[in-house]
Amino acid sequence: MEDIIKSYSLLEGLNVSRETYLDFEILISMIQEKNQEINIVSKETAKNTVIRERHIIDSAQIIDFIDLNSSTSIDLGTGGGMPGIVMAIMIKNLKKDLKINLYEKSHRKSFFLREVSRKLKLQTEVFEQNIFESKEIETGTIMARAFKPIPVILDLVHRNFKSYKNLILFMGKNGKKILEDTLKDWDLEYTEKKSLTNEESFLLNIKNIKKK
């Protein structure tokens, strides 16, 4: 158990419980098993040491940005459950009554997400549909990781969401330039947080979105 905890040392400052680490390990095993049938994560990142940092820890670091007082939170295009399933695991072990709605249009990935949720007893709902076709959505936190370019996400939130508390985005090494370009068309109230997993990456926590 101590070896497992040590492998998540980057999360030390986030007050993560032992139960959460064990659930993360079950999730990793399920991803690796399913990855032999369908492409949940790339083959290069499916190895234990890589998957922990690249996918689990990278997703887990947004927990401080999640509005835990809302009844729901949405992952726009969750894929294999990053960050939505990772958040659901952390929220379960924080004993918070918050449901994560996972949008994923792939039938096979949606089936996998339901399998994981059942096994780990997570409070999730999987929507096997295109988020762009949903209107008048109300939620707390919206999250998106490796989903669509920022302008597309901002436009989606602006048009299709009736109310929300905040939007969390994962920005890569070209993130500063992309943000700079985005601010030419959008007024955003946001804060930045340096990524725990990559020196060139950062997180954006956006509270208000207005088109210029």
Residue pairs with C-beta under 8 A, 6 or more apart in sequence:
1 18
1 22
4 21
4 22
4 25
5 18
5 21
7 49
7 52
8 16
8 21
8 24
8 52
8 56
8 57
10 53
10 57
10 61
10 196
10 197
11 57
11 60
11 61
11 196
14 60
14 61
14 63
14 64
16 60
16 90
16 93
17 93
17 94
19 93
20 89
20 90
20 93
23 89
23 92
23 93
23 120
24 52
24 56
24 60
24 86
24 89
26 119
26 120
27 56
27 81
27 85
27 86
27 89
27 116
27 120
28 48
28 51
28 52
28 56
30 112
30 115
30 116
30 119
31 40
31 41
31 46
31 51
31 55
31 80
31 81
32 46
32 48
32 51
34 40
34 80
34 112
35 41
35 43
35 46
37 108
38 108
38 109
38 112
40 79
40 80
40 109
40 112
41 51
41 54
41 55
41 80
44 50
45 51
45 54
45 55
53 197
54 197
55 80
55 82
55 86
56 82
56 86
57 196
57 197
58 82
58 83
58 145
58 170
58 195
58 196
58 197
58 198
59 82
59 83
59 86
59 87
59 145
60 83
60 86
60 87
60 90
61 193
61 195
61 196
61 197
61 203
62 83
62 87
62 143
62 168
62 170
62 203
63 87
63 90
64 193
65 141
65 166
65 168
65 193
65 203
65 205
66 73
66 87
66 91
66 98
66 140
66 141
66 143
66 168
67 73
67 140
67 141
67 165
67 166
68 91
68 94
68 96
68 98
69 140
70 98
70 139
70 140
70 141
70 165
71 97
71 98
71 99
71 140
72 98
72 99
72 100
72 101
72 139
72 140
73 84
73 87
73 98
73 99
73 100
73 101
73 139
73 140
73 141
73 142
73 143
74 100
74 101
74 103
74 137
74 139
74 141
74 142
74 143
75 83
75 84
75 87
75 100
75 101
75 102
75 103
75 143
75 144
75 145
76 103
76 131
76 142
76 143
76 144
76 147
76 148
76 153
76 156
77 103
77 104
77 105
77 131
77 144
77 147
77 148
78 84
78 85
78 102
78 103
78 104
78 109
78 113
79 104
79 106
79 109
79 146
80 109
80 112
80 113
81 102
81 112
81 113
81 116
82 145
82 146
83 143
83 145
84 100
84 102
84 113
84 124
84 143
85 100
85 102
85 113
85 116
85 117
85 122
85 124
87 100
87 143
88 100
88 117
88 120
88 122
88 123
88 124
89 120
89 122
91 98
91 100
91 123
92 120
92 121
92 122
92 123
97 123
98 123
98 140
99 123
99 124
99 125
100 122
100 123
100 124
100 125
101 124
101 125
101 127
101 139
102 113
102 124
102 125
102 126
102 127
103 127
103 129
103 130
103 131
103 134
104 110
104 113
104 126
104 127
104 128
105 128
105 129
105 130
106 128
107 128
110 126
110 128
113 124
113 126
114 126
116 122
117 124
117 126
127 134
131 156
131 160
132 156
132 160
134 160
135 160
136 160
136 162
137 160
137 161
137 162
137 164
138 161
138 162
138 163
138 164
139 161
139 163
139 164
139 165
140 164
140 165
140 166
141 164
141 165
141 166
141 167
141 168
142 157
142 161
142 164
142 166
142 167
142 168
143 167
143 168
144 153
144 167
144 168
144 169
144 170
145 169
145 170
146 170
147 153
148 156
149 178
150 169
150 178
150 179
150 182
151 182
151 185
151 186
153 167
153 169
154 182
154 186
154 188
154 209
157 164
157 167
157 209
158 209
158 211
165 207
166 205
166 206
166 207
167 204
167 205
167 206
167 209
168 203
168 204
168 205
168 206
169 203
169 204
169 206
170 195
170 201
170 203
171 178
171 179
171 201
171 202
171 203
171 204
172 198
172 200
172 201
173 198
173 200
173 201
175 200
175 201
175 202
175 204
179 204
182 188
184 212
185 211
185 212
186 209
186 210
186 211
186 212
187 208
187 209
187 210
187 211
187 212
188 206
188 208
188 209
188 210
189 206
189 207
189 208
190 204
190 205
190 206
190 207
191 204
191 205
192 202
192 203
192 204
192 205
193 202
193 203
193 205
194 202
194 203
195 201
195 202
195 203
